[in-house]
Amino acid sequence: MVAVTDPAVLLTVAWLLVLFATAWRYQFGSLPPLRAFALVAVALLWLAYSLLQLGDLLSPPYDDVVNVVAVLLFLAGLSLGWRWWRAR
């Protein structure tokens, strides 16, 4: 069982909150699209890093799933970062 106060869990929750806040501000028009792209790209990269740390704390069937999700989020973050780089 993973403790809620573990740094990997706290990092994961923090970056999920950053993603939620970015989507909220973008939806209601207080965040420009290019800045939203950059924030989401960085948040996805850090979320992938946090999930990789969290995967070390889980048992074998679940750690593989978390690692695959982390790799997918990392690739999505790189993709959005590339799109942001091209758009600016």
C-alpha positions in Angstrom: 0.0 0.0 0.0 1.3 3.4 -0.9 1.1 6.2 1.7 -0.7 9.3 0.7 2.0 11.5 2.1 4.7 9.9 -0.1 6.4 12.5 -2.2 5.6 10.7 -5.4 1.9 10.7 -4.6 2.0 14.4 -3.7 3.9 15.3 -6.9 1.3 13.4 -8.9 -1.6 15.1 -7.3 0.1 18.5 -7.6 0.6 18.2 -11.3 -2.9 16.9 -11.8 -4.1 20.1 -10.1 -1.9 22.2 -12.3 -3.4 20.5 -15.4 -6.9 21.1 -14.0 -6.2 24.8 -13.2 -4.7 25.3 -16.7 -7.7 23.8 -18.4 -10.0 25.9 -16.2 -8.3 29.2 -16.9 -8.0 28.4 -20.6 -11.7 27.5 -20.8 -12.8 30.7 -19.3 -10.5 32.9 -21.4 -8.0 34.2 -18.8 -5.1 32.1 -20.3 -3.7 32.7 -23.8 -3.5 29.6 -26.0 0.3 29.6 -26.4 0.8 29.8 -22.6 -1.7 27.1 -22.1 0.2 24.9 -24.6 3.4 25.5 -22.7 1.9 24.8 -19.3 0.2 21.6 -20.4 3.4 20.3 -22.0 5.4 21.0 -18.9 2.7 19.5 -16.6 2.5 16.4 -18.7 6.3 15.9 -18.6 6.4 16.4 -14.8 3.4 14.2 -14.4 5.1 11.4 -16.3 8.1 11.8 -14.1 6.0 11.6 -11.0 4.2 8.5 -12.2 7.5 6.8 -12.9 8.4 7.4 -9.2 5.0 6.2 -8.1 5.4 3.0 -10.2 8.4 2.0 -8.1 6.1 1.8 -5.0 3.5 -0.4 -6.6 3.3 -4.2 -6.9 4.3 -5.9 -10.2 1.0 -5.9 -12.2 0.3 -2.3 -11.4 3.7 -0.8 -11.8 3.8 -1.9 -15.5 0.5 -0.1 -16.2 1.7 3.1 -14.4 5.0 3.0 -16.4 3.2 2.6 -19.7 0.9 5.5 -18.8 3.9 7.6 -17.8 5.6 6.9 -21.1 2.5 7.9 -23.0 2.2 11.1 -21.0 5.8 11.8 -21.6 5.3 11.4 -25.4 2.2 13.6 -25.2 4.2 16.3 -23.3 7.0 16.2 -25.9 4.5 16.4 -28.7 2.7 19.4 -27.2 6.1 21.0 -26.4 7.1 20.6 -30.0 3.8 22.1 -31.2 4.3 25.1 -28.8 7.8 25.6 -30.1 6.6 25.7 -33.7 3.7 28.0 -32.9 5.6 30.6 -31.0 
